[in-house]
Structures are given as C-alpha cells and as structure tokens.
C-alpha cells in the first residue's frame, strides 16, 4: 500500500512567508552595522551591484546580495547619483539608499578670488590632493573668478575647463550688454582692460570710475601708466614683494604701459565679472589721473595740476604715518 506524502498545512506556509517578509522588511529598516559616520563616494555611472559591494566592504551593510534584493523590492527605484555622501552611524539600508538617491551631496569647493593670476589658479588646483591629473597655467584672463564644485578623483583639467567655460559664458553675456561708452572694440580688449581695473582698485565701488579714467586715457592716446602692467612680465601676476625698480619702469615689452601707448598684449590677471562689466559700462567722467587716498581707495583728477596737488597730500599723509 503506497504511503501518503505529508503535506504542510496552509497556515504553516503562510507563517513561513510572513516570517520571510518580516526578515526582508526588518533588515531594510533596522539599524545597520556602520560604527561611525562614513564619507561614501559614488563614481559616475556606478551600478547598484558595484555600489552594494562597496557598501559591504566599507562596513555600511552586512550583505551586498540582500541589500540589492531589498533595494529592488522596497527601495522605490535605484537611481543613484554620483558624488560624495555622509552616511550616519548605524544607518539602515533604507536610509543609505535614500541618501544616495538624494541631493545631499557633499559640496567641495575651490574658490578663485577676483584678480588671481592663472599661474596661481594652477597652483591652487594642484594643491587639492583628491583631484587627479595635472594642469598647467591656462591662458591669462580665461578663468572666471568664482567658487566651483569638484568631486574626489575628478581630473583637474575638468575643473579648469568649467572655470574657463564660465568665463566664456560671462564675457559673452556682458559683451552683449555693452554701452557706447566702452572703448573695447572686442571681447578680448574688454578682458585686457578689465584685468588692469581689477588690479588697480580694491574697492568695488571704484571699478567704474577707474574704468572711466583708463577709457579716457585710451581715447586721448595717453600712456595708461598702470603699475601692475610693469609687474606682470616679472612675476606672471604674483606679488612683487618689493618696490618697482626704475629699470623695470623703463622696460620695453608687450605689457609695460609706462613705455607703450594702448593696451597690453594680453590680460594681466583673471578679472571678475564686475570689473568686466565696469569696462563695458564705464563711469562718465573727465578723470585722467588718480592717486591713493590713504583709505584703500583713490582720489581722481581731470588735470595734471589737480593731480599734483593730490599727490602732494598723499605724500604728506605718508610722511605723517612714518612711511616715508
């Protein structure tokens, strides 16, 4: 007589399924094994499988296989973003996936101040150890001073390319809005003059006035006599660290505006947006001369006699301060 095969009662099957579901769900929402906050990097185009392996290797989850299963069943999509993320201590698998799908990417910024020359831009990028590859100093005036995001392992050349694309875009936008008062005939001329304005004043409110002064000199074919143009061929825009020598004032080259009429052959730094805008919309002024006023700004004059009087006051102030 054939023996009858034992059958599991239906309730037992249900219990097993319920227990399995509880295990899957519980493992998704319960605290994970991460013992301390972790900075976790997601490379561009990285899939869920590789991501899960990395999470397991770094102790954020117990099992890459189970994480992938739970992510597909409970994660509501696995559209992971590239970038660096902070995973908190004990983060559940659900929390981890939500962080990696969200917008809370760690922002790493490199800041290029207004008036930073290109040789120093390259040095700043090379000093960031988590970037890859090398860069040389770009052409002067091609980088827009601003703060730029970067990611671990990103090529330095890619970051520099974004800086240069930002300058191209900004220059095009400002050039389209130029006024009839500008002396710049081309966007490149605007960059060159803006680089001088950037170096000649540290006061934002003076930019248009300085631009107006140099525009007047260019129209009248006067020497610009801008000290930063003497320094640029010597240091490539870095601080000189001493007084300018008489021989350097008299030097003849493509930049020294004490010995040549017109603009230098190229920018002497990377000018900011406001200095470019100032050159393209300079102040209406008759000023042809300026000298320091002792407060970080300048006093302007339309005649040589007025200028000489302003210089005398400046020298007297310096003597009173013990600087001369």
C-alpha positions in Angstrom: 0.0 0.0 0.0 1.5 3.4 -1.1 2.4 5.8 1.7 0.8 9.2 1.5 3.1 12.1 1.3 2.9 14.5 4.2 1.6 18.0 3.3 2.4 21.2 5.2 -0.8 22.8 6.4 -1.6 26.1 4.6 -1.2 28.1 7.8 2.4 26.9 8.1 3.2 28.1 4.6 1.7 31.4 5.4 3.8 31.7 8.6 7.0 31.0 6.6 6.1 33.6 4.1 5.2 36.1 6.8 8.5 35.4 8.6 10.5 35.8 5.4 8.7 39.1 4.6 9.3 40.3 8.1 13.0 39.4 7.8 13.3 41.2 4.5 11.5 44.3 5.7 13.1 44.3 9.1 16.5 44.1 7.6 15.7 47.1 5.4 14.6 49.5 8.1 16.6 48.3 11.1 19.9 49.9 12.3 22.9 48.9 10.2 26.4 47.9 11.2 28.1 51.2 10.5 30.1 52.1 13.6 30.8 55.7 12.8 29.9 58.3 10.2 31.2 57.4 6.8 32.1 59.6 3.8 31.0 57.4 0.9 31.9 58.2 -2.7 29.8 57.2 -5.7 31.5 57.2 -9.0 29.9 58.4 -12.2 27.8 55.7 -13.8 28.3 53.2 -10.9 25.6 50.5 -10.8 23.7 49.1 -7.8 25.8 45.8 -7.8 29.2 47.6 -7.6 27.7 50.1 -5.1 26.4 47.3 -2.8 29.8 45.6 -2.9 31.5 48.9 -1.9 29.0 49.5 0.9 29.6 46.0 2.3 33.4 46.4 2.0 33.3 49.6 4.0 31.1 48.1 6.7 27.9 50.1 5.9 25.8 46.9 5.2 26.0 43.3 6.2 25.3 41.7 2.8 25.6 43.2 -0.7 23.2 40.5 -2.0 20.5 41.2 0.5 20.9 44.9 0.0 20.3 44.6 -3.7 17.3 42.4 -3.2 15.7 44.7 -0.7 16.6 47.8 -2.8 14.7 46.3 -5.7 11.7 45.2 -3.6 11.5 48.1 -1.2 13.7 50.9 -2.5 11.3 52.6 -4.8 13.9 52.9 -7.6 17.6 52.8 -7.6 18.6 55.9 -9.4 21.8 56.6 -7.6 23.6 60.0 -8.0 27.3 60.4 -8.4 29.1 62.3 -5.7 30.2 62.1 -2.1 27.7 61.5 0.7 27.8 61.3 4.5 26.3 58.1 5.9 25.4 58.4 9.6 26.4 55.9 12.2 24.0 52.9 12.3 22.3 54.0 9.1 19.6 51.5 7.9 19.7 50.2 4.4 16.6 52.3 3.7 18.4 55.4 5.0 21.5 54.7 3.0 19.7 54.3 -0.3 17.6 57.5 0.3 20.8 59.4 1.0 22.4 58.1 -2.2 19.3 59.0 -4.2 19.0 62.4 -2.8 20.6 65.8 -3.2 22.7 66.0 -0.1 25.9 65.6 -1.9 29.0 66.9 0.0 30.0 70.1 -1.7 33.7 70.5 -2.2 34.5 74.0 -3.4 37.6 75.6 -4.9 37.5 79.4 -4.8 39.3 81.6 -7.3 39.3 85.2 -6.0 38.9 88.1 -8.3 42.3 89.1 -9.6 44.0 85.7 -9.1 46.5 85.2 -12.0 46.5 82.0 -13.9 49.8 80.7 -12.5 48.2 80.8 -9.1 45.0 79.2 -10.3 47.0 76.2 -11.5 48.8 76.1 -8.2 45.5 76.1 -6.3 44.2 73.2 -8.3 47.4 71.2 -7.9 47.3 71.7 -4.1 44.0 69.8 -3.9 45.2 66.2 -3.3 41.9 64.5 -4.1 41.9 65.7 -7.7 43.5 63.7 -10.4 46.0 64.5 -13.2 47.9 67.7 -13.7 47.3 71.2 -15.1 49.5 73.9 -16.3 48.7 77.6 -16.0 45.9 78.4 -18.5 46.0 81.5 -20.7 45.7 84.6 -18.6 42.2 86.0 -18.4 40.4 82.8 -19.4 39.2 81.8 -15.9 36.2 83.4 -14.2 36.8 84.1 -10.5 34.1 82.2 -8.6 33.7 79.1 -6.4 33.5 75.8 -8.2 32.3 72.3 -7.1 34.6 69.4 -7.5 34.5 65.7 -6.7 37.1 63.2 -5.4 39.1 61.7 -8.2 37.9 64.2 -10.7 40.5 65.4 -13.2 41.9 68.8 -12.5 41.6 69.5 -16.2 37.8 69.0 -16.0 37.5 71.5 -13.1 39.7 74.0 -15.0 37.5 73.6 -18.1 34.4 74.5 -16.1 36.2 77.7 -14.9 37.0 78.6 -18.5 33.5 77.8 -19.8 32.1 80.1 -17.1 34.4 83.0 -18.3 33.4 82.4 -21.9 29.7 82.5 -21.0 30.0 85.5 -18.7 32.1 87.5 -21.2 29.6 86.8 -24.0 26.6 87.9 -21.8 28.3 91.1 -20.7 29.6 91.9 -24.2 26.1 91.8 -25.5 25.0 94.4 -22.9 28.0 96.8 -23.5 27.3 100.5 -23.8 28.5 103.1 -26.3 30.9 104.5 -23.7 33.2 101.4 -23.8 36.5 101.8 -25.6 36.8 98.0 -26.0 36.4 97.0 -29.7 36.4 93.3 -29.0 35.7 91.0 -26.0 39.4 90.3 -25.7 40.2 94.1 -25.4 37.5 94.2 -22.7 39.3 91.4 -20.8 42.6 93.1 -21.0 41.3 96.5 -19.7 39.2 94.7 -17.1 42.3 92.9 -15.8 44.0 96.3 -15.2 40.9 97.7 -13.5 40.9 94.6 -11.3 44.5 95.1 -10.2 44.2 98.9 -9.8 41.5 99.1 -7.1 40.4 97.0 -4.2 37.2 99.0 -3.7 34.2 97.6 -5.7 32.5 101.0 -5.8 35.6 102.4 -7.7 35.6 100.0 -10.6 33.5 102.0 -13.0 35.4 105.2 -12.1 38.8 103.5 -12.7 37.4 102.1 -16.0 36.3 105.6 -17.0 39.7 107.0 -16.3 41.6 104.5 -18.4 39.0 104.7 -21.1 39.7 108.5 -21.3 43.4 107.9 -21.5 43.0 105.4 -24.3 40.8 107.8 -26.3 43.4 110.5 -25.9 46.3 108.2 -26.7 47.9 108.8 -23.3 50.1 106.3 -21.6 48.0 104.2 -19.2 50.9 104.1 -16.7 49.3 101.2 -14.7 51.9 99.8 -12.2 50.5 96.2 -12.4 51.4 96.1 -16.1 55.1 96.6 -15.1 55.0 93.7 -12.6 53.2 91.1 -14.8 56.1 90.2 -17.0 58.3 89.8 -13.9 56.1 87.6 -11.8 53.3 86.5 -14.0 50.9 88.3 -11.7 52.2 87.2 -8.4 53.0 89.9 -5.8 56.4 91.5 -6.5 57.2 91.8 -2.8 59.3 94.9 -3.2 59.2 98.4 -4.8 59.4 98.6 -8.5 62.8 99.4 -9.8 63.4 102.4 -12.2 64.9 99.9 -14.7 61.6 98.0 -14.6 59.5 101.2 -15.1 61.6 101.9 -18.3 61.5 98.3 -19.6 60.1 97.9 -23.1 57.9 94.9 -23.6 54.3 94.0 -24.6 52.8 94.7 -21.1 54.6 97.8 -19.7 52.1 100.7 -20.1 54.7 103.2 -19.0 56.6 102.7 -22.2 53.8 101.9 -24.7 50.6 103.6 -25.8 47.4 101.5 -25.7 46.5 98.2 -24.1 49.0 95.5 -23.2 49.2 92.5 -25.5 47.1 90.4 -23.1 45.3 90.3 -19.7 47.5 90.6 -16.6 45.2 88.6 -14.4 41.8 86.9 -14.3 39.2 89.7 -13.9 35.9 89.2 -12.1 32.5 89.8 -13.5 32.2 93.3 -12.0 35.4 94.5 -13.5 34.4 93.3 -16.9 31.0 95.0 -16.5 32.7 98.2 -15.4 34.9 98.3 -18.6 31.8 97.7 -20.8 29.8 100.4 -18.9 32.4 102.9 -17.5 31.6 105.9 -15.5 31.0 109.2 -17.3 34.0 111.2 -16.0 36.7 113.6 -17.1 39.2 111.9 -14.8 42.7 111.2 -16.3 44.7 110.8 -13.1 44.4 109.0 -9.8 46.4 108.6 -6.6 45.9 106.7 -3.4 43.8 108.5 -0.8 45.1 106.6 2.3 41.9 104.6 2.9 42.4 101.9 0.3 40.8 103.9 -2.4 41.8 106.7 -4.8 41.2 110.4 -5.4 40.7 111.3 -9.0 41.6 114.4 -11.1 40.9 115.7 -14.5 44.0 117.9 -14.8 47.7 117.5 -14.1 47.6 120.4 -11.6 44.8 118.8 -9.6 46.6 115.5 -9.7 49.9 117.0 -8.5 48.1 118.6 -5.5 46.5 115.2 -4.7 49.9 113.5 -4.9 51.4 116.2 -2.5 48.6 115.5 0.0 49.3 111.7 -0.3 53.0 112.1 0.3 52.3 114.4 3.3 50.0 111.7 4.7 52.6 109.0 4.2 55.2 111.1 6.0 52.8 111.7 8.9 52.4 108.0 9.1 56.2 107.4 9.1 56.0 105.5 5.8 58.5 107.9 4.0 
